[in-house]
Amino acid sequence: MNLIVNADKNWGIGRENQLLVHIPNDMKMFRQTTTGKVVVMGRKTLESFPNGMPLPKRTNIVLTTDQDYDGRGAIVVHSEDELFEELKQYADEDIFIIGGESIYRMMLPYCDTAYVTRLDYAYDADTYFPDLDARKEWEIVKESEEQTYFDLEYVFLKYQRRNDD
């Protein structure tokens, strides 16, 4: 499984159920990476999308404890077990965890690849992603040239879970 996240220099990922910053090039990379794939998210992440609608051209799976939740076209599951049962239908490499914080934390142990847009700025965040640099089981295997959006610098990183036996 994969995950994809935009994180600031303190691994902040959001504030008040919104991304910290909207970078067109990051959005384009996200679209290119996840189109035609399966995206897994929590209810609040779905509700943060335009009109609270699932992402087009993807299989959207939403995990929520709300038994009456209307996913507006997304597949809705209500427990970790139900989520894993649903994910059995898809190839591991086609699954992308896209947030928010609790979903990332729950699914990180099952992911082998992390696509991280890393911002060289510390925002006032209220949700965070686990610090992959502090975890010895993760290593950076690919790093883009430094990108700039106005005065914000960032890089696209690809982390891989180490196969240390």
N, C-alpha and C positions, 0 to 999 in steps of 0.2 A: 504494500500500500504506500501511497504518497501523501504528502501534505504540502500545502502551499500557503505562504503567509507573508505579510508585509510587516516588518518589525523595526522599531527605532533602535537607537544605540543601547537602550536599557531593556530591550525586548518588549517594549510596550506595543500593543497592537490596536488599541481602540480607546475611545472615550465616549461615554453616554450612547452606547450602541452604534457608533459610527467609526469608520476608519479614521486614523490620525491625519492622513493626507491622501488626496486623490491625484495620482501621477498618471497621466495618459499612457506613457510607455509601460508602466507597471500593469495597468488595466489591460493593455494590448497583450502583454506576455501572459497574464492570467487567462484571457480568452483563448489565446492560441494553445496554451498548455492543457486547458480543461474542456474545450469544445469536443463533443462526441464522447466524453467520459462520464464517470459517475462522481457527483460531488456530494459530500456528506457534511451536514451542518446542524447546528442547533436552531431552535425556533427563533431566537432573537436575531441570529444572522440572516435567516430568511426575511424576517420583518424589516431588516435594514436595507434590503434591496429596493429598487424603484417600484413603487406600488405594492411592495411586499410579495412580488411575484417570483416564482422559481426562475432560475437562469435558463435562457433558451438554448436549445441544441445540446442539452446535457440531461442525464438522469439525475434528478434532485432527490436526495433522501434527507428527511428532517427528523431529528430525534427530539421528542418532547414528552413530558409526563402528562400533558393535557390530553386526556382521552378523547375529547371532542374537537381537537384542533383540525381546522381545515387548511391543508397544505396548498390549496389553490393549484392543484396539478402535481405537486410534489408527493412522493411516497412518504407517508408518515409512519414512524415506528415509535414505540413508547418505552423501550428498555434496551439496555446494552445487548441482552440476549436476542431480542427481536432484530436489532440492527445487524448483528453478526449473521443471523439466519438469512436476512435479506441480502447481505453482501456476498454470500456464498454463490449467488447467481452470476457474479461478475469476476473478471480476471483481476487479480491483485494490482497489476500495473495500470489498470484503468480506473482505479479508485483514488480520489483526491479528497482529503480532509480539508475543509475550508473554514472551520471556526464555529463558534467562538472559543474563548479560553477554556471552558470546561470540556468541550468536545476535543480540542487539541490535546489537553492533558490526559483525557481518557484513552485516546487513540494513538498517542505517540509511541507507546511500547509495541504497537503492531505495524508501525511504518518503517520502511527501509530507506526511503528517499524523502528529503525535505527541500523544497524550492523556497528560498528565502530572499525577499527583497529587503536588503538591510540598509536602513537610513542612517546617515551620519548626523543625527540630530536627536536630542532627547525631548520628547513631547510630554505634556501633562496627561499621561494615560491613566485609565482606571482598570484596564485589562491587559494581561501580559501573556507572553508565550514563554515556555521553558527555555532557559539559556542553553542552547546546544553547544556553545563554545566551552561551557563548564562541564559538559558530559563527555567522558572519555570514549563512550561507545559511538560518538558521532564525529565525522571528519569532513572538512570541506574538500570536495573533489573537483569543483569547477567554480571559477570566479570571473565575472565579466569585467570589462574595462569600467572605470568609474563613470557613472552617468550623472548628468546634472539636470535638474528641473528648477528653473529660476535660480535661486541660490542654494537649493537643497542638493546635496551630493548623496548618491546611493550606488549600491552594487547588487547585481543578481548573483546569489550564491546557490550552489547545489551541494547539499550535505548528503552523505551516505552513511548508513549504519555500518560500523566496522564488523568484519567477520573474524574477530579474534577468537580462536578456539582454545 
